[in-house]
Amino acid sequence: MSGDWAWNQADMIAVDPQTHGATFVPVVAGSDKTTVSVATGHQQYHPVYISPGVLSGPARRAHGNAVLPAAFLPIPKTSKKHRSKPAYQKFVRQMYHACLAQVFKPLKPAMTTPEVVSCPDGHFRRVIYGLGPYIADYPEQVWLTAIVQNWCPKCDAPPDNLDGEGARLRTQPTTEFLITQFDPGILWDDFGIRSDVVPFTSYFPRADIHELLSCDLLHQLIKGTFKDHLVAWVNDYLHLEHGEKRALEIIADIDRRLSAVPEFPGLRRFPDGRDFNQWTGDDSKALMKIYLGAVAGYLPSDMVKCLSAFMDICYLLRRNSISTDDLFTIRDTLNVFHHYRQIFVETGVRMDISLPRQHSLSHYPHVVRLFGSPNGLCSSITESKHIKAVKEPWRRSSRYKALPQMLTTISRLDKMAAAGVSFRGRGMLVGTTSSYTAMVFAGDQPQIAAAAAVNGDDEEEDINHGPKSLSSMDLPLPQNSARGYPKELVALAAHIQQPRFPALFRRFLYDELHEPVEDVALADCPIFRGRISVYHSAVARFYAPSDLGASGFGQILNWHGYARRDTVLIDVNGPIMRGLVIGRVLLFFSFTFSDRDYKCALVRWFVPVGDAPDPDTGMWVVEPELQGREPSLAIVKIDAVARAAHLIGVYGPAPLPEHFHFSNTLDAFNRYFVNPYADHHMYEFLK
């Protein structure tokens, strides 16, 4: 509701004396076919989902009831003989739009005459409804806008030169005018318009389907441009450049590089590389996070820069909030991507890059200005809703005339969810049945009310807008410390095989009690005779301007049969890499000295190589710091640790050994990429 479109709608409503002052409530809609069974007759359903446009994007993406199925569109079937006939295709499309118009017909009277409704805050308001953003993938957009396949649903750019200059945005009035002026053949060939279909938005006020189409991050950006285009083009380039045999060897090594990436919280591993048949959206998202570092060294500089620019576009567009400065950055990065993607034409991989899904990116800045962040208007929302609204109800049915059974299941589940919300609002269904029964028999009504307040289902309270501090770091409680570690300083140093640990520990104490001095004599440092508690893990909570998150990390000597020592970002207020450096955690510990509690980490330093990120990948490069021939170690307070970090080896042109294990990665390479794409918070920390 912070976008230009909502303001423009409000201006239209304010002009009419009958609707002036009314609350505007847009209806976000989405539709997408889904297949529930291929083996038993290719069973398909075509659900339509709706959601109130007054909800925030995170609320719509959450696994709640912000998006609900409103209808199932009919799917006509005929023999193969008749499918290609123009009369049948015309009938199918006309029925599609007629059904959509029927779905939204109950809202039409309240689109021009205000309706008094009761709002969640207990007040009554005069409300005007309107058709809001529409979520759809490209095939669905072609049907919605009644255009010819391979044309753009947003502008009139010809399909053989979609990114050329001079294209104008499509509008419904313009389309209707062209239909009155030209023959159907001219409309088809020169404008990409099907004159035999009237979009359903024509029946509703203030609605233009060309304008209402939202960005589709999943199918246009993640699965479309990345998986179907860039990854496939990289493989095609390797075959053209190196021949079949050598290309297969390089692709196999890229897969080994992907499998060699160190573990990281929330990051999926690829034990066999990208060699899997059925790709999901989650597969593509996970591969995007590590793909750039794996192919660097095998591709020309411009191709790596193209991939880097595309990754930046993805992470900028997937933010929960996008500022004006972000929009300028998106435009500039998009220009960089368009410039460097020509390498695929120059190397013979493509004859041209006139592709509707890639071309749609050029409209993203405009659509973001209209509707805000596309993160809350992506087809991933409807895709995930298919599971609860279509696939699970279908599995519960008898498979014979399943749709009525599915509708009954959906209706009953919605009623049960609503009853659950009502019960929890009254202090019911809190905790276990026995605990609630005990509270009732005890007559502890305040406790019941308090439990209800804590466990309420208020959607606004479920949306955490983040703490005031950018990050916080903590260790578990002392009673949860790791067992089997000596408590004395010298014995602990011997146990972890770090003989320099006692000296580092005493110098750390000196720096805490005095002004830090370089090369302070060990004899001048305090002597510690207390007890030390060791921890295997820590938790960081961090807040980026667009999202909130947390991750756990640590040092574990026996993690599924191998030692795991994660890397972290440490704030040292330095001049480069935003004042952050990389430390590899060798030990988390706490102790008490002079009545003060200390929570610390023993880390090995990784220092940046150069004063700027790598010019091709855009990622910072670090290397282990040495003191003579020994690794550089330090003790830092937990407060200085910002969050976990993810490193990918700089593999170079040399192939990895076939049986290389990812647990050895952080010890095996001389240099590492600091991966900003591990998650959105890391990207906003480092970019």
N, C-alpha and C positions, 0 to 999 in steps of 0.2 A: 504493500500500500504506500510505500515511499517513492514509487516510480512515477514517471510523467503520465503514464496511462491513467492511473487512478485520479490524478489531479485534473486531467482533461475530462474524464467522466464526471467529476464533481462540478466542473465548470458548466458542462452541458445541463446537469441537473439543476444548477443554481439559476440558469437563465429562465427556466420554465416556472412561472408562479405557482403552478400546482405541485411541483416537486421541490421547490426552494426550501432549503433547510433540512431536507431528509437525509438520513444516514444511508450511504452507499455500501451495498454488500455485493461484491462480485462473486460469481460462481465459477471456481476453477474446475475444469473438466478434462478428462483424458479417456482415450479409447485405444484398444490394442488387441489384436487377435492372439489367442494362445491355444496351444495344442495340449490336450490332456492324455491322449493315447494315439500312437501311430499304428500300433499293431492291430487294433480293433476298429478298423474303418476310418482312420485318420480323424478322430473326434476333435472338433474345434469349437471354441466359444469366442464370442466377441463382446466382452463386457465394456460398459461405460461407467466411469468413476466420476464422482463429484466431490468437491471440498469447498467449504466457505473460504472466500478470498481474504477474510479479515484475520486469518491465522498466520503465524509467522512460518517461514520456511522450515526451520528445525522442527516445529510442531507437526508439520505436514509430513516430514521425512520420518519421524519417530514411529515406532511400531504401536500405534494407537488407532483410534477411530476417527482421525482427521480426514481420511479419504475413505469413502464408502461406495460400494457398487450401487448404481442407480438403475441399470437396465442391462439386458443382454440383447444385442442386435441380432436379427435373423441373418443366417448365412445361407443364401440360396445355393442349391446344388443341381447340377444337370450333367448330362453325358459329355464326354470330351468333344463329341461332334459339334455341340452347340456353344461351348465355352467361348470360342473366338468370334462368334457372330456379333456384329455391332448392336443388333437389337437386344440381345441378352445382356451385353455389357452396359448398355444404356439403362435397361431396367434395373440392374443390380445397383448401379450408382444412384439412380433416382430413389430407389427404395431406401438406400443407406441414409440419404439426407432427409427423406420424409420421416424416417424413424427417429433420427436425432432431433428433428423439429418437434416431434410428438413427445420426446423425453423432457424437453425444456418448456413445453407448452404451459404447464401449471404455473410457471413463474412469469409468464408474459404479462398478465394484467398488472402485476406489481412492478413491472419495469417502467410503467408510465404513471400509475396511480399509487401513491404511498400506501403501504400496509403497516398497521400497528402491530408490533411484535414485542414479546417479553424478552429482554436481554439477560445474560447471566448475572449482571450486577443488580438485578431486581427492578430495573427501570424499564418503562415502556417507551419505544421510539418509533417514529415514522421511518420506514425502510423502503428504499428503492433497490431492486435487484438489477443485475446486469450480467451478461455473459462475459466471463473473465478469460484469462489465459487458457489456452488449450494445449494439453500435453499429448504429443504424438510423434512417432518415428516417421522417417521420410515416406515410406509407402502409404502410411495413413494420411500424411499431409497432402500427398497427391490426390487422394480421394476427397479430403476435406475441402481443398481449394479448387477442385474441378480443373486441374491443369493436366498437361501431357507429361508422361513419364520423362525424366531426365531434365525437365525445366525446373527452375527455382520457384518455390511457392511464395517467396517474399518479393522477388523483383522480376523484371521481364528480360533479364540477360539470356541470350541464346545459349542452348546447351553445348555448342561447340566452342564457346568462349565465355564461360560463366563469370570469370573474374576480370573481364574486360571493362573498360571505362564506358560511362554513358548509360548504364542501366538505371532504370527508375523503379521505385517501390510500387508494387501492385496495390491497388485499392479496389474495393468492391464497386463503388460508383464508376470508376474508370472501366472496369471489366464489363459492367452492364452497358456502358455507352459503346464500347467496342463491339459488343454482340449485336447492337442495333445497326451498326455501320458496315460490318464486313460479313462475307459469306463464311460458313463453318470451316471450309477448307483453308481459307486465309488465316482465320483465327487459330487453327491448329498448327499450321506451318510457321507463321510469322510471330505469333504471340503466345503459343503454347496453351491456348484456352480451349476447353471443351464447352461448346455452346449448348450441348444437349442436357447439361446438368446445372441446377440452381443450388448453390450452397445453402445449407439450412440457416445460416446466419441472416440471410435475406429476409427472413420472417420475423426478425427481432430488432428492436430499436438499439441504436448506438453500438452495433456489432459489425465488425469487419473481420472476416476469418483470416485474411492475409496479415492483418495486424495482430490478431490474437494468438497466432502460433508462437509457442515459447521455444527457447533453446532446448535442444535434446543432447545433454552432455554424454549420456550413455551411448547412443547409437551414432551420433555425429562425431563426437570427440574421441571417446575411449575405445569403443569397438570399431567404429568406422575409420577415422583417420589413423589411429595408432595401430590397431590389430590388422585390419583389412588392407590398409594402404602402406604405412611406413615399415612395419615389420616384414611384410611380403616384399616390398620394394628393396629392402636391404638384402634379403636373400637372393632376389633376382639380380641385384648388382654384383654380388659375390660370384654368381654363376657366370655372368657376362665377363667379369674382370679376370677371374682365375680359372675358368673352365670347370667342368662338372666334378672331377675327382677332387681337385684342391678346394673347391667351394664346399663340398660335403665335409671335408676335414675341418675347415674353418668353422662351419656351422656347428659341427660336433664340439669344437673347442669353445665356442660361445656358450653352448649348453653347459659345458663343464664349468665355465666361469660363473654362470648363473647359479649353479649348484654349490659353488664355493663361497658364495656370499655369507658373511657371518650372520648368526641369529640376531633378531632384534624384536622387542615387544610389538606385537601387532603386524609383523612382517611375515608374509607367507614364504616358505622355502620351496624351491623347485629342485627336488633331488635329481630329476632327469632333464633339467633345463626346460625349454619351452616345447618339448616334444610330447605334446598331448593333443588328442583329437578334438574333444568337445570343449570349446572355449566358452566360459561364462563371463559376465561383466566383472565379477570379482577377480577372475583369472587375469583379465587385461589390466585391471587397476593394480594388482600385485606385481605383475611383470613390469609395468611402467616404472615402478619405483627403483628397479635395479638394472633395467635394460641398457641405459646409456653407458654406465661404467663397463658393462660386459662387452659392448661392441667397439668401444674406443680402442684404437690401435689397429683395427682391421679396416676402418673406413676412412675416406678422405676427409680433410678438415671441414669442408663446406657441408658434407653430409652429417657430420657430428654436430655442427652448429645448427643445422636444420632440426635435428632431434632435440637439441637443448632448448631451442626457441619454442618448439611445440610443447615440451614439458612445462616450461614457464607459463605458457598460455593456459594449460590444463589446471595448474595449481592456482593461478590467479582467478580463473572463472569458477573454481569449485569452492571459493571462500563463502562463508555465510553472510558476509557483508562486503560490499564493493564500493569504495569511495570514488570521488571524481578523479583523484590522482591515479587510482588503480585503473580506471577506464583509459586514461592517457597511456599508461604503461601497457595495457592490453593492446591498444591500437599500434603502439610502436613495436611491440613484440610480434604482433601479427604481420607487420610489414617485414620484419626480419625473417620470419618463417617463410613468407611468400618469396622473399629474395633467394634464400638458400635452398628451397625445395627445387629450384630449377636445376640443381645438380643431377636430379633423377632424369631430367630431359636431356641434359648435356652428355650423360653417360650412356644413353640409349635405353634406360629402364622403361621410360614412358615416352610416348609420342607427344602427349600433352597432359595437363593436369586440370582438366575441366570436369570436375566431379561434384555432384550436388552436395554430398555430405561435407566435403572440404570447403566448398564455396559458402556453405551456411555459416562458417566461422566469421566471414566478413560482415555478417549481419548481427553478430553477437553484441558488439558495443551498443548498437541502437536498441536491441531488445532488452539489454540490461538496463538502459535508461528508462525503458517503458515499464518493466516489471520487477526491477531489482535483481538480486542474486538469482541466477538460474538453478542454484543448488536445490531450491524448494519447488522447482517446476520441471524436474527431469523425469524422463520415462522410467528411470530406475524405481520411482515411486510406484507406478502402475505395475511394473514387472514384479516387484516384491509383493504387491497386493494380490496378484494372480494366485499366489500360494494359498492365502487364507480365503479368498473370495471365490475361487474357481477350482483349483486342483484338489485341495483337501475336501471340500464338499462333494466333489465328483467321486473321490475315493470312498466316501461314506455312503454313496448311493448304490443302488442295485445295478447300475449301468443301463437299465432299461427305462427309456423315457426319463432320463436322469435330471433334466432341468427343473421340473417341479419339485423334485426331492432336494435338489441343491438350494433352491430358493427357500424352502422350508428350513433347511439347516442354517442358512445365512441369517434368516429372520430370528430363529431361536437363539443363535449365538449372540446376536446383537442385543436381544432382550436380556440375556443372562449377563452380558457385560454392563448394560445399563443398571440392572438390579444390583450388581456388585458395587458399582459406584455409589448407588443410593444407600446400600447397607453400610459401606465403609464410612459414608458421611454421618451415619448414626452410631458409629463406634462398633459396628458389627464386622465380622470377618477379619478381625485384627489379631494377628498371632495364631496360635493353634486353637483347636476347638476346646481342649481341656483348659487352656489358660483363660480363654474367654468365659467359660463356664464358671471357673473359680472366681473371676472378677464379678460376675453377675451375682453369685451366691454371697460374695463378700459385700455386695452393695457399693462397690467402689466406682461410682459413676464418674467422678472427676478423672480417675485414671483411664476409664473407657474413652471419655471425651478427648483426653490428651493423646491417647493412642491413635484415635481417629484423625486428630490434627496432624500428627507426624506422618501417618500413612495415607493421607488424603490423595485424591486423584486429580487435584487441580492442575490443569495442563500448564498454566502460567508458571506455577512453582516448579514444575518438572523441567522447565527450560532454565538452565543455570547460565546466568549471564557473566559468570567469571568473577574471581576475586579481584580485589584492588591491586594486589601485588602481581607481578608478571609470572613469578614462579615460586614454588616452595619445595623444600626437600626434607625428608625425615627418615629416620631409622625406626625399626620396630621397637617395642618396649623392651627394657633390659631383661625381663623374664623370658623374652622370646629370642634371646641370643643363641648363637650356634653352640652346640655341645662338642666336646672333644678337643677344644683349644686350650692351651695353657693360659693362665691368667697373668703370669709374670712377664715382664717386658722381654728379658733375654731369652727365656724359654719359648715365648711366642715367636721371636725372631728366628730361632732355630727351627721351629715347627713349620713356618711358612717359607723357610730357606731364603731369608732376606737378612744377611748379616749386618747390613747398614741400617736396618730399621731402628735399633736403639739410639744411634747417633742422630738420625733424622728426628726421632721422637724428642730427644732432649733439646735439640736446636729449635724445634717447633715450640716447645714450652718457653724457651728464651724469647722468641719473637712475640709470643702472646703476652709476656710479662714486661717486655722492654720494647724500645724502638728497634725495629729490625736492623741487623748489622750483618754485612756479608762476611763470610769466613770467620764467624765467631769461634773462639777456642772452645773445644768440647768441655774443658775443665771449668769454664765459666757458666756452663749451662746447668739448669736444675737437675737434681737426681730424683727419679720417679721410682717409688716403691709400692705404688698402689696396684689395684687390680684392673685388668682390661677386659672388656666384653667384646666379642667378635660377632659380626652379623654376615649372613650370606647374601642379603639383598637389601635394597632400599626402594623407596617410592618417591617419584617426583610428580608434583601437580603443577601444571603450567597453563598459562592463559595467553593465547595469541589474540589479536584484535578481532579475528573472525571466528574463533572457536575455542572450546575449552577441552582439555584432555589430561590424561595421566598415563604414566608407564612405569613399570617396575624394572629394575635392573640390578646387577650385583656381581659378586665374585663367588663362584661355586666350584669347588675343587672336584666334585664328582657329579656332573650333570649328564645323565644318560650315558655314563661311561667315559666322559672326557671332561677336562677342566674348562670352565667358562669364566672369562673375565671380561666384562663389558667395558665399553668406552663411554665417556661422559663429556659434556661441555662444561668447562670451568671458566668462570668470570674472573679475569685478571686485569681488566681495564686497560688492555693493550691497545696499540694503534691500528692493528689490522684484524681482520676476521671479526669485526664488531666487538673487539675486546675479549673474544673467547678463544680458548685453547682446548685441545683435546687431551684428556688423561685416561689412561687405561687402569681400571680399578683392580688393585692387587689385594686390598683388604678394606673392609668397613669395620670400624671399631669405635667404642666409646669408653670414657674413663672420667674420673673426678680428680681434680687437683686444685688445692687451695680453695676448697669449697665451691668450685666452679665445675659444671658439667660440660664436657667436650664431646662432640660427635664429629668424627673425622674419617678420612679415607686416605689410604696409601696409594698413590697413583704413579704411573710411568708416563712421562711427558711425550706428546707428539706435537711437533712445532710446525707452523705453516712453511711451505716452500714458496718464497717470493712474497710480494706485497699485494698480490691480486689473485683472483681465481684463475684457473686454467682457461685460456682464451677460447678453446674449442668447446669443452663440456660446460663451462660456466661454474664448475665445482671447485672448491678449495682443495688443494693438495697438501698433505702433511706427511712428515717422516718422523721416525723415532729419534728423539734427542739423545745424544751420547755425551758422557763425561769421560773423556779419554776413550776407553773401550767398554766402559760400563754404561748401562742404560741410566738415564737421568730420572731419579725418583724424588718425590716430595710428599709431604703430608699436608693436606688441605682440609679446612673445615667444611662440613656438609653444606653450610650456608652458601659457600662459593660455587657449589655445583648447581648449574641451571637445569639440566635435564640429561637424559641419555642421548648418546650420539651414535651414528651408524657409519662405519667405514667400509669401503669397497677397495680391494687391491687395485693398484695401477698395473694392470697385467702386461701392458706393452704388446709387442708383436709376437712374443714367444708363447707357445702353447703350454697349457697346464698338463701335468702328469695325469694319466687316466684315472688313477685311484686317489687323487688328492682329496683330503677330507676338509670340510669347511671349518672345523675346529682349529685348524692350523693356520688359517688365513692371516690372523692378526700377528703372527710370528714370522710369516714366510716372505713378506714383500718389503722392499725398501721404501716404497711410497704408497700412500692411500688417498683415495678420493673421500672427502667428507660429504656423505650423501644427503643433500637437502631435501630429497624426495621421499625420505623414509616415512614422513607423515606431514600434515599441513603445518603443524607447529614448528617443526624443524625448518621447513621452507621459509616461514616468516621470521625465524631466528637468524637465518643466514643470508637471505636474499634482500 
